[in-house]
Amino acid sequence: MTKFVSTVRFTVKDDCVDEFIKREKELDFEGMAEQITLIKTGDTTFCWIGVFESEDAIASCRPKMIQQLDTIRHTLEEISPELGVTDPASGPVIFDWKAS
């Protein structure tokens, strides 16, 4: 079965970076994805990456992910009126390389 990856880009309010990181670390990701990674891409920008078993797996935990987002939404800047506070992208893994 093809793995499925979801990414979400965030811009955090200047005075909320520490709170955002703390809250992300406290979230319960058990049973959601095979791997979840949060990377800091700038002073106040972050990208969340989740690797899921399948498209069905991400679809089944989407309500929990939205519920978790609601707990940190107040720490986020609006990216644009069209996107809101998140810029998500998801799709099947086409190529995956790992060092041996």
N, C-alpha and C positions, 0 to 999 in steps of 0.2 A: 504494500500500500504506500502511496506517495505521501511524504511528510508535507506539512502545511506550515508556513511561517507568517506571522503577523507582526507588523511593526507599527508603533505609534510615536509620533514626534510631539513633544511638549515644549512650551516656553513657560518657565516658572517666573512668578513675580519676584522682583529683586529681593524683597524682604522675606520671602517664603522658601528659599532654596533648602535651608537646613530642615525645615518642617516637611517639605516634599520628600526629601531623601529618607528622613526618619519614618514617615508614614508608608512609603513604598516598601521599606525593609520589614515593616510590621504586618503587611498584608498577607493573607493566607492564600497561597498559590497551590496548596495541596490538591491533587486531583484535577488540575487544570491543564498543564502542559508538561512536556518532557523536560523543557528547559526554559527559564525566563532570565533575561539579562537586561539590566538597565545601564545604559552608557551615558556619560556626560559629554556632550558634543560642543559645549561652550560654557560661558559663565552661568547662564540661566537656561540653557537648552539641553534637552535630554531626548534619548530615543529608547523606547521599550521594545524588546524583541522577544517573542514567544515562539517556540518550536512545538508544534502539535503533531500528534499521530496521524491526523487526517483532517479534511475539511469538516467532517461531521463532528470531530472532537472539539474544534474551535467553536462551531455553531452551538454545541450543547453547553459550553461554559460562557457564552457571550453575556447572558444575564448577570452572572457573577462578576464578570469583568466590568460591566457597566455600573453595577452596584459599588464595586471598589473605586472606580473612577469618581463616582459621586462623593466619596469621602475625601478626595484630594482636589476636587474641581475648584474650590475656593483659592487654592494656591497657584492656579494657572492663569496665564495671560491669554486673551483671545488672539489666535493666530490670524484669523480673518473672519468677516461676517459669514462667509460661505462655509468655512471649516469649523468655526467655533474654537474650542480650546485644544482640540486634537487634530492631528493630520495622520490618519491611519492608512495603511497599505497592507494587503494580504495576498497570498497566492501559494500555489504548489511549488515545492522545491524542484528545480530543473537540474541543478548541478550542485553537488556537495563534495567538497574536498577536505580531507583531514590528514594532518601530518602523521606519519607512522612512528 
